[in-house]
Amino acid sequence: MDSTQNKFYHIHGLDSRSLLDFYFSDKEDMVFGEDTLRFPMMNLHCVFSRGIDQTQDKELNLKASIKHIVTCNLEEENLAHPLVLPLADCVISAALLDVVSKDEEDYMRNLEKVSNLLRIGGHLILIGLLNTTYMTAGADRFHMMKYDESFVRSALSKLGFVIDYCAVQRRRNVSDLVDYSHIYFITAHKENDQTQDKELNLKASIKHNVTCNLEEENLAHPLVLPLADCVISAALLDVVSKDEEDYMRNLEKVSNLLRIGGHLILIGLLNTTYMTAGADRFHMMKYDESFVRSALSKLGFVIDYCAVQRRRNVSDLVNYSHIYFIAAHKEK
């Protein structure tokens, strides 16, 4: 199809239900989940949990805040025995449970001890190996407990954890030093009864749903909104901008919504010309990473974080090569 025949969604309208079904649903044949759901959510979690700026200062402060290195006492219910530590905001466990647990029952006991170190609402980061029985250190082989992904998910659930993120990667090496099949990384929070209340409070805090008026310099026209601390734009500029000059104009309109020092989170697709919704193809502006970096710089933004992921699906519904996630702050 000639790209000049592609429609513009903000001019011609599109089937929003079809858009959601094609790119954001939980249907089995929806192939975009890795790019449109997991990749943005993973990076949002990364940016908001670590803070967008002052990374170096935070690293130095973190190092300075370490007061004790505590031996893990596996024979006691309190792993820090004889110390009594305040409940933690976050605990990281990397393969510890795999090597100290004899069987599934023992794993559950040890996981519960780790859980007891956390406050309600605190986060557990769990890294481990699947389907392994041993690892080698020096001249000796050491036990590792064999289990699969479903077991660790079930174990966390039984102890009141909710998994926020899970990544499982197939083994990418050949060695007889250890016999695992996959490595996994899980972040989970220790749930409490206030989770539903927080969701309701968040929904109740939404005061307005504002239509984006692309014909006006003020995107919220006729409303005049207070300058925002953060604006998130996900592929909007890609679909409404005809060319690079138009993109710059639209990006400036988005910038005008932000206070100095405010943050812009920009999610978009690289090297694309169209997307499909319903029976129609819609225009998407083609550009590369260097263009979007230059555009942000010209408008006074400093990029704090950038992640670019190669496309991980096969479909002719859309023709991008990469998806990107940028967090930037407005310096001037």
ZALUMBA-391315 format. One record per residue (C-alpha): residue in three letters; x, y, z. Coordinates in steps of 0.5 Angstrom, whole numbers, padded with zeros to 4 digits, always signed. Layout:
BEGIN
alaXYZ ...
END
This chain:
BEGIN
met+0000+0000+0000 asp+0003+0007-0002 ser+0004+0011+0005 thr+0001+0017+0002 gln-0006+0013+0003 asn-0005+0012+0010 lys-0010+0015+0015 phe-0008+0020+0020 tyr-0012+0018+0027 his-0013+0025+0029 ile-0016+0027+0023 his-0020+0021+0020 gly-0021+0017+0027 leu-0020+0010+0029 asp-0023+0004+0032 ser-0020+0004+0039 arg-0023-0003+0041 ser-0019-0006+0035 leu-0013-0002+0037 leu-0013-0005+0044 asp-0014-0012+0042 phe-0009-0011+0036 tyr-0003-0009+0041 phe-0005-0009+0048 ser-0010-0015+0050 asp-0008-0021+0053 lys-0011-0025+0048 glu-0007-0031+0046 asp-0005-0029+0039 met-0003-0022+0041 val+0004-0022+0039 phe+0006-0015+0042 gly+0006-0016+0049 glu+0014-0016+0050 asp+0014-0009+0046 thr+0008-0006+0048 leu+0007-0008+0055 arg+0013-0011+0058 phe+0018-0006+0056 pro+0015+0000+0058 met+0012-0002+0064 met+0019-0005+0066 asn+0022+0002+0064 leu+0017+0006+0068 his+0019+0001+0074 cys+0026+0002+0073 val+0025+0010+0073 phe+0020+0011+0078 ser+0024+0006+0083 arg+0031+0009+0083 gly+0029+0016+0081 ile+0030+0020+0074 asp+0036+0024+0076 gln+0042+0025+0081 thr+0044+0018+0080 gln+0051+0019+0082 asp+0049+0023+0088 lys+0045+0017+0090 glu+0050+0012+0089 leu+0055+0015+0093 asn+0049+0016+0099 leu+0048+0009+0098 lys+0055+0007+0099 ala+0055+0012+0105 ser+0049+0009+0108 ile+0052+0002+0109 lys+0053+0001+0117 his+0053-0007+0118 ile+0055-0013+0114 val+0051-0018+0117 thr+0052-0026+0117 cys+0046-0030+0115 asn+0044-0035+0120 leu+0040-0040+0117 glu+0039-0044+0123 glu+0035-0039+0126 glu+0028-0036+0125 asn+0031-0029+0125 leu+0036-0030+0119 ala+0040-0024+0122 his+0041-0027+0129 pro+0043-0025+0134 leu+0041-0018+0131 val+0034-0015+0131 leu+0034-0011+0125 pro+0028-0006+0123 leu+0024-0009+0118 ala+0027-0008+0111 asp+0024-0004+0105 cys+0027-0009+0100 val+0031-0015+0100 ile+0035-0018+0095 ser+0036-0026+0094 ala+0041-0028+0089 ala+0041-0036+0089 leu+0041-0037+0096 leu+0035-0041+0097 asp+0037-0045+0091 val+0044-0047+0095 val+0041-0048+0102 ser+0034-0051+0101 lys+0034-0059+0101 asp+0027-0060+0098 glu+0021-0056+0097 glu+0019-0056+0104 asp+0025-0053+0106 tyr+0025-0048+0101 met+0018-0045+0103 arg+0021-0045+0110 asn+0027-0041+0108 leu+0023-0036+0104 glu+0019-0035+0110 lys+0025-0033+0114 val+0027-0028+0108 ser+0020-0026+0108 asn+0020-0024+0115 leu+0025-0019+0114 leu+0021-0015+0110 arg+0015-0010+0112 ile+0008-0010+0109 gly+0009-0007+0102 gly+0016-0008+0102 his+0020-0011+0096 leu+0023-0018+0095 ile+0028-0019+0089 leu+0029-0026+0087 ile+0034-0029+0082 gly+0035-0036+0081 leu+0036-0042+0077 leu+0031-0047+0074 asn+0032-0054+0073 thr+0039-0055+0076 thr+0042-0060+0081 tyr+0049-0058+0082 met+0054-0052+0082 thr+0062-0053+0082 ala+0066-0049+0086 gly+0074-0051+0086 ala+0074-0058+0086 asp+0068-0060+0089 arg+0060-0060+0087 phe+0055-0057+0091 his+0048-0058+0092 met+0042-0054+0088 met+0035-0055+0089 lys+0031-0057+0083 tyr+0025-0053+0081 asp+0021-0050+0076 glu+0018-0043+0075 ser+0011-0045+0077 phe+0014-0047+0084 val+0017-0041+0085 arg+0011-0037+0083 ser+0007-0041+0087 ala+0011-0041+0093 leu+0011-0033+0093 ser+0004-0033+0092 lys+0003-0038+0099 leu+0007-0033+0103 gly+0003-0027+0101 phe+0007-0024+0095 val+0005-0021+0089 ile+0009-0021+0083 asp+0010-0015+0080 tyr+0015-0017+0074 cys+0018-0023+0072 ala+0024-0025+0067 val+0026-0032+0065 gln+0032-0033+0060 arg+0034-0039+0057 arg+0041-0041+0059 arg+0046-0038+0054 asn+0053-0042+0055 val+0055-0049+0055 ser+0059-0051+0061 asp+0059-0057+0066 leu+0060-0053+0072 val+0053-0052+0073 asp+0047-0056+0070 tyr+0041-0050+0070 ser+0036-0049+0064 his+0034-0042+0065 ile+0036-0036+0070 tyr+0030-0032+0072 phe+0029-0025+0076 ile+0023-0023+0080 thr+0021-0017+0083 ala+0015-0018+0088 his+0012-0014+0094 lys+0009-0016+0100 glu+0002-0015+0100 asn-0003-0012+0105 asp-0010-0011+0106 gln-0009-0004+0103 thr-0007-0005+0096 gln-0015-0005+0094 asp-0016+0002+0098 lys-0009+0005+0094 glu-0012+0003+0087 leu-0019+0006+0089 asn-0015+0013+0092 leu-0011+0013+0086 lys-0018+0013+0081 ala-0021+0018+0086 ser-0015+0023+0085 ile-0016+0023+0077 lys-0020+0030+0077 his-0021+0031+0069 asn-0020+0027+0063 val-0018+0032+0058 thr-0018+0032+0050 cys-0012+0033+0047 asn-0013+0039+0042 leu-0007+0038+0037 glu-0010+0045+0033 glu-0008+0049+0039 glu-0001+0051+0042 asn-0004+0049+0048 leu-0006+0042+0048 ala-0011+0043+0053 his-0015+0048+0050 pro-0019+0051+0052 leu-0017+0049+0059 val-0011+0053+0062 leu-0007+0047+0067 pro-0002+0048+0072 leu+0005+0046+0069 ala+0006+0039+0070 asp+0012+0035+0074 cys+0011+0030+0069 val+0008+0028+0062 ile+0008+0021+0059 ser+0007+0021+0051 ala+0007+0014+0048 ala+0007+0014+0041 leu+0003+0020+0040 leu+0008+0024+0037 asp+0009+0019+0032 val+0002+0018+0029 val+0000+0026+0029 ser+0007+0029+0026 lys+0007+0029+0018 asp+0015+0030+0018 glu+0020+0032+0022 glu+0018+0040+0022 asp+0011+0038+0025 tyr+0014+0033+0030 met+0018+0039+0033 arg+0012+0043+0033 asn+0008+0038+0037 leu+0014+0036+0042 glu+0014+0044+0043 lys+0007+0044+0045 val+0008+0038+0050 ser+0014+0041+0053 asn+0010+0047+0054 leu+0006+0043+0059 leu+0012+0042+0063 arg+0015+0046+0069 ile+0022+0048+0069 gly+0025+0041+0072 gly+0019+0037+0070 his+0020+0030+0067 leu+0018+0028+0060 ile+0017+0020+0059 leu+0017+0019+0051 ile+0016+0012+0049 gly+0016+0011+0041 leu+0017+0007+0035 leu+0023+0007+0031 asn+0024+0007+0023 thr+0016+0006+0022 thr+0011+0008+0017 tyr+0004+0005+0019 met+0000+0002+0024 thr-0006-0002+0023 ala-0013-0001+0027 gly-0019-0005+0024 ala-0019-0005+0017 asp-0015+0001+0016 arg-0007+0003+0016 phe-0005+0010+0019 his+0001+0014+0018 met+0007+0014+0023 met+0012+0018+0022 lys+0019+0015+0020 tyr+0025+0017+0024 asp+0031+0014+0028 glu+0034+0015+0035 ser+0039+0020+0033 phe+0033+0025+0031 val+0029+0024+0037 arg+0035+0025+0042 ser+0037+0032+0037 ala+0030+0034+0038 leu+0030+0034+0045 ser+0036+0037+0046 lys+0034+0043+0042 leu+0028+0044+0046 gly+0032+0044+0052 phe+0031+0037+0055 val+0037+0033+0058 ile+0036+0026+0057 asp+0037+0022+0064 tyr+0035+0015+0062 cys+0034+0011+0055 ala+0033+0004+0053 val+0032+0002+0046 gln+0030-0005+0044 arg+0030-0009+0038 arg+0023-0011+0035 arg+0021-0018+0038 asn+0015-0020+0034 val+0013-0022+0027 ser+0007-0018+0024 asp+0005-0014+0018 leu+0000-0010+0023 val+0006-0005+0024 asn+0013-0004+0021 tyr+0018-0001+0026 ser+0025-0004+0028 his+0026-0002+0035 ile+0022+0001+0041 tyr+0025+0006+0045 phe+0024+0009+0052 ile+0027+0016+0054 ala+0026+0020+0061 ala+0029+0027+0060 his+0028+0033+0064 lys+0027+0040+0062 glu+0033+0044+0064 lys+0031+0051+0060 
END
